[in-house]
Amino acid sequence: MKYLYVVFLFIGLVSCKNNTTDTSVSTETEVVKQKQSALIEAFKYNPQDEPIISVHRGGKGLKDYPENCLETLQYINDSIPAIFEIDVAQTRDNVLVLMHDNTLERTTTGTDRLNTYTYQELLAFNLVDDFGHETTYKIPTLKEVLLWAKQNHVILTLDKKRTVSFDALIALVKQLDAEDVSIIITYDLKQAIEAYQLAPDLLLSVSARNQKELDWLLHSKIPTQNMLAFTGTRLSPNQFYKTVHSYGIKTILGTLGNLDNQAKAKGEVPYTIWRDKGIDVFATDRPFDVAKALHIKK
């Protein structure tokens, strides 16, 4: 059975048990038990696990399928096992939606900054693919994507834009009981600590591009079990990946951009080399090519 299917099965079993973590959030009047995300256990490093594909921006460079689009997630998910990195922005009326840019011109038929519109006003625009072709697809809300992910057992990594607070992002995840399909992306130690304090029950993608950043994380109060280590968009020495693994933490390499281009120029062979170096998750703009190179199938 493929690794992601094992993860999904595990998530289902854990969710049904309604377990709580040993971590609690104390107030002056009460102690509130937190239900631990099934991903914390499922994503512990195991050398026997198969590599995982993380689809950058929910899918890029696909004809007729725009980035950060629910229909694109559905299309890719029907073809290969993968998790999806999606970008989260906020409208003028505080609706969380999927959008990478601050402005609408590149990926929609609209103009101006996204946060000048209410969500209902955004529905007047259509999404555009990376080749400039207009589709009939609309900007999706994060709520509908989280509900889709729960229904289809799809894991999302949530990359909030600057206009979005961790508080608002995590509140929606909890409101929808979507902890078991949500990984929160952080970019530095300050963000990681903030996200952990708000949600000690969630798995976090943390920045560990070198030994110094890893040491900062290890000396924080964030348990290593809550960490998924983003090691950057450049390759690190093999020993660094071994060190990360020694703490039970999986590694993510951002092959998007230069490394994806290198692999394409070399007949996809580098993906297997990087896997053997110690890469557990490939964050890529070329999910179908990575799946083929690493023999990852539904």
C-alpha positions as CSV (number, residue, x, y, z in Angstrom):
1,M,0.0,0.0,0.0
2,K,1.3,3.4,-0.9
3,Y,2.5,5.7,1.9
4,L,-0.2,8.4,1.5
5,Y,-3.0,5.7,1.6
6,V,-1.5,4.4,4.9
7,V,-1.5,8.0,6.2
8,F,-5.2,8.4,5.2
9,L,-6.2,5.1,6.8
10,F,-4.3,6.2,10.0
11,I,-6.0,9.5,10.0
12,G,-9.4,7.9,9.7
13,L,-8.7,5.5,12.6
14,V,-7.4,8.2,14.9
15,S,-10.2,10.7,14.1
16,C,-12.8,8.1,15.0
17,K,-11.2,7.5,18.5
18,N,-11.6,11.2,19.4
19,N,-8.3,11.1,21.4
20,T,-6.8,14.1,23.1
21,T,-3.2,15.2,23.4
22,D,-1.2,15.4,26.6
23,T,-0.8,19.1,25.8
24,S,-3.2,21.4,27.4
25,V,-3.9,25.1,27.2
26,S,-4.4,26.6,30.6
27,T,-6.5,29.7,31.6
28,E,-7.3,31.1,35.0
29,T,-10.6,29.2,35.1
30,E,-10.2,26.0,33.1
31,V,-7.8,23.6,31.4
32,V,-8.9,22.9,27.8
33,K,-7.7,19.6,26.2
34,Q,-6.7,19.7,22.6
35,K,-7.4,17.0,20.1
36,Q,-4.1,16.2,18.5
37,S,-3.9,16.2,14.7
38,A,-3.5,12.7,13.3
39,L,-0.7,14.1,11.0
40,I,1.6,14.5,14.0
41,E,1.9,10.7,14.3
42,A,1.5,10.0,10.6
43,F,4.3,12.3,9.5
44,K,6.9,11.0,11.9
45,Y,10.1,10.1,10.1
46,N,10.3,6.5,9.1
47,P,13.1,5.4,6.7
48,Q,10.7,2.9,5.2
49,D,8.2,5.5,4.1
50,E,7.9,6.4,0.4
51,P,8.5,10.0,-0.7
52,I,5.6,12.5,-0.8
53,I,4.8,15.0,-3.5
54,S,3.7,18.4,-2.3
55,V,2.1,20.3,-5.2
56,H,3.2,24.0,-5.2
57,R,0.3,26.5,-5.3
58,G,-2.1,23.6,-5.7
59,G,-0.8,23.0,-9.3
60,K,1.1,25.3,-11.7
61,G,1.8,25.2,-15.4
62,L,-1.2,23.1,-16.3
63,K,-3.2,24.0,-19.4
64,D,-6.8,24.9,-18.4
65,Y,-6.1,24.4,-14.7
66,P,-5.2,27.5,-12.8
67,E,-3.1,27.6,-9.6
68,N,-4.9,27.8,-6.2
69,C,-8.0,26.4,-7.8
70,L,-10.3,23.7,-6.4
71,E,-10.8,22.1,-9.8
72,T,-7.0,21.8,-10.2
73,L,-6.7,20.1,-6.9
74,Q,-9.4,17.7,-7.9
75,Y,-7.7,17.0,-11.3
76,I,-4.3,16.2,-9.8
77,N,-5.7,14.3,-6.9
78,D,-7.6,12.0,-9.3
79,S,-4.3,11.1,-11.0
80,I,-1.5,10.9,-8.4
81,P,-1.2,10.7,-4.6
82,A,0.0,14.1,-3.3
83,I,-0.5,16.7,-0.7
84,F,-1.2,20.3,-1.8
85,E,0.5,23.6,-0.8
86,I,-2.1,26.4,-1.1
87,D,-1.9,30.1,-0.6
88,V,-4.4,31.9,1.7
89,A,-5.4,35.5,1.3
90,Q,-8.2,37.6,2.8
91,T,-10.9,39.7,1.2
92,R,-12.2,43.1,2.3
93,D,-15.0,41.4,4.2
94,N,-12.6,39.0,5.9
95,V,-13.3,35.8,3.9
96,L,-10.3,33.6,3.5
97,V,-9.7,32.6,-0.1
98,L,-7.0,30.9,-2.2
99,M,-4.7,33.4,-3.9
100,H,-1.0,33.9,-4.1
101,D,-0.6,37.4,-5.4
102,N,-1.7,40.6,-3.7
103,T,-3.3,41.7,-7.0
104,L,-5.7,39.9,-9.4
105,E,-4.2,40.6,-12.8
106,R,-1.9,37.5,-13.2
107,T,-4.3,34.7,-12.2
108,T,-7.8,36.1,-12.8
109,T,-9.8,38.3,-15.2
110,G,-10.0,41.0,-12.5
111,T,-7.7,44.0,-11.7
112,D,-6.5,45.8,-8.6
113,R,-5.7,44.4,-5.1
114,L,-7.7,41.4,-3.9
115,N,-8.4,42.9,-0.5
116,T,-10.3,45.8,-2.1
117,Y,-13.1,43.3,-3.0
118,T,-15.7,41.5,-1.0
119,Y,-15.9,37.8,-1.7
120,Q,-19.2,38.2,-3.6
121,E,-17.6,40.9,-5.8
122,L,-14.7,38.5,-6.6
123,L,-17.2,36.0,-8.0
124,A,-17.5,38.3,-11.0
125,F,-14.1,37.2,-12.1
126,N,-12.8,33.9,-13.6
127,L,-9.5,32.2,-12.9
128,V,-6.8,32.2,-15.6
129,D,-4.3,29.4,-16.2
130,D,-0.5,30.0,-16.4
131,F,-0.8,30.4,-20.2
132,G,-3.3,33.3,-20.0
133,H,-6.3,31.2,-20.9
134,E,-9.5,32.2,-19.1
135,T,-11.5,29.3,-17.4
136,T,-14.9,29.2,-15.9
137,Y,-13.5,28.5,-12.5
138,K,-13.8,30.9,-9.6
139,I,-11.6,31.9,-6.7
140,P,-12.4,29.3,-4.0
141,T,-12.8,30.0,-0.4
142,L,-10.5,28.2,2.1
143,K,-13.6,26.9,3.8
144,E,-14.8,25.0,0.7
145,V,-11.3,23.6,0.0
146,L,-10.9,22.4,3.6
147,L,-14.3,20.7,3.4
148,W,-13.3,19.1,0.1
149,A,-10.0,17.9,1.6
150,K,-11.8,16.4,4.6
151,Q,-14.3,14.6,2.3
152,N,-11.6,13.3,0.0
153,H,-8.9,12.6,2.6
154,V,-6.5,15.1,1.1
155,I,-3.7,16.8,3.1
156,L,-3.2,20.6,2.7
157,T,-0.3,22.7,3.7
158,L,-1.6,26.2,4.3
159,D,0.6,29.2,3.4
160,K,-0.9,32.4,4.7
161,K,-0.2,35.7,3.1
162,R,0.8,38.8,5.1
163,T,-2.8,40.0,5.2
164,V,-3.9,36.9,7.0
165,S,-3.3,36.2,10.7
166,F,-2.4,32.8,12.1
167,D,-5.3,33.4,14.5
168,A,-7.8,33.6,11.7
169,L,-6.3,30.7,9.7
170,I,-6.2,28.3,12.7
171,A,-9.7,29.4,13.9
172,L,-11.2,28.3,10.6
173,V,-9.3,25.0,10.6
174,K,-10.6,24.3,14.1
175,Q,-14.2,25.5,13.3
176,L,-14.3,22.9,10.5
177,D,-12.6,20.2,12.5
178,A,-10.0,20.1,9.7
179,E,-7.0,19.5,12.0
180,D,-6.3,16.1,10.4
181,V,-5.9,17.4,6.9
182,S,-4.1,20.7,7.7
183,I,-0.4,21.6,8.1
184,I,0.4,25.2,8.9
185,I,3.4,26.7,7.1
186,T,5.7,29.0,9.0
187,Y,8.8,30.8,7.7
188,D,10.9,31.7,10.8
189,L,11.2,30.8,14.5
190,K,8.9,33.7,15.5
191,Q,6.1,32.5,13.3
192,A,6.6,28.9,14.4
193,I,6.4,29.8,18.0
194,E,3.2,31.9,17.4
195,A,1.5,29.1,15.4
196,Y,2.4,26.5,18.0
197,Q,1.1,28.7,20.9
198,L,-2.2,29.1,19.0
199,A,-2.4,25.4,18.0
200,P,-0.2,23.0,19.9
201,D,-2.3,20.2,18.4
202,L,-1.3,20.9,14.7
203,L,1.6,19.8,12.6
204,L,3.8,22.8,11.5
205,S,6.1,23.2,8.5
206,V,9.1,25.0,10.0
207,S,12.1,26.6,8.3
208,A,15.2,24.5,9.0
209,R,17.5,25.4,6.1
210,N,20.7,24.9,8.0
211,Q,22.1,23.7,11.3
212,K,21.6,27.2,13.0
213,E,17.9,27.3,12.1
214,L,17.5,23.7,13.3
215,D,19.2,24.5,16.6
216,W,16.9,27.5,17.1
217,L,13.9,25.2,16.7
218,L,15.3,22.5,18.9
219,H,15.9,25.0,21.7
220,S,12.3,26.4,21.4
221,K,9.4,24.9,23.3
222,I,8.0,23.4,20.1
223,P,8.1,19.6,20.4
224,T,9.9,17.9,17.5
225,Q,6.8,15.8,16.9
226,N,5.1,19.0,15.7
227,M,7.7,19.8,13.1
228,L,8.0,19.1,9.4
229,A,11.3,20.6,8.3
230,F,11.4,22.8,5.2
231,T,15.1,22.6,4.3
232,G,14.9,25.3,1.6
233,T,15.2,25.4,-2.2
234,R,18.9,24.4,-2.3
235,L,20.4,21.1,-1.5
236,S,22.1,20.6,1.9
237,P,24.9,18.2,2.8
238,N,23.7,14.6,3.3
239,Q,24.7,14.8,7.0
240,F,22.2,17.6,7.6
241,Y,19.3,15.5,6.4
242,K,20.5,12.6,8.7
243,T,20.6,15.0,11.6
244,V,17.0,16.2,11.0
245,H,15.9,12.5,10.7
246,S,17.6,11.7,14.0
247,Y,15.0,13.8,15.7
248,G,12.1,12.0,14.0
249,I,11.4,14.9,11.7
250,K,10.7,14.5,7.9
251,T,12.4,16.8,5.4
252,I,10.9,18.9,2.7
253,L,13.0,20.1,-0.3
254,G,11.6,22.9,-2.5
255,T,12.5,21.7,-5.9
256,L,10.2,24.3,-7.4
257,G,12.2,26.6,-9.7
258,N,15.9,25.8,-10.3
259,L,15.9,22.2,-9.0
260,D,12.9,21.3,-11.0
261,N,14.6,22.8,-14.1
262,Q,17.8,20.8,-13.4
263,A,15.8,17.6,-13.1
264,K,14.0,18.3,-16.4
265,A,17.3,18.9,-18.2
266,K,18.7,15.7,-16.8
267,G,15.9,13.3,-17.7
268,E,14.3,13.4,-14.2
269,V,17.2,11.3,-12.7
270,P,18.0,14.0,-10.0
271,Y,14.7,13.3,-8.2
272,T,15.9,9.7,-7.3
273,I,19.3,11.1,-6.2
274,W,17.6,13.7,-4.0
275,R,15.3,11.0,-2.5
276,D,18.4,8.9,-1.7
277,K,20.0,11.9,0.0
278,G,17.2,12.0,2.5
279,I,14.4,14.1,1.0
280,D,11.0,12.9,2.3
281,V,8.7,15.5,0.7
282,F,9.2,17.1,-2.7
283,A,7.6,20.6,-3.0
284,T,7.4,20.9,-6.8
285,D,5.8,22.6,-9.8
286,R,6.1,19.3,-11.7
287,P,4.1,16.8,-9.7
288,F,3.4,14.4,-12.6
289,D,7.0,14.2,-13.5
290,V,8.1,13.6,-9.9
291,A,5.5,10.9,-9.6
292,K,6.8,9.2,-12.7
293,A,10.4,9.5,-11.8
294,L,9.9,8.1,-8.3
295,H,7.3,5.5,-9.3
296,I,4.6,7.0,-7.1
297,K,1.2,5.7,-8.2
298,K,-2.4,5.7,-7.0
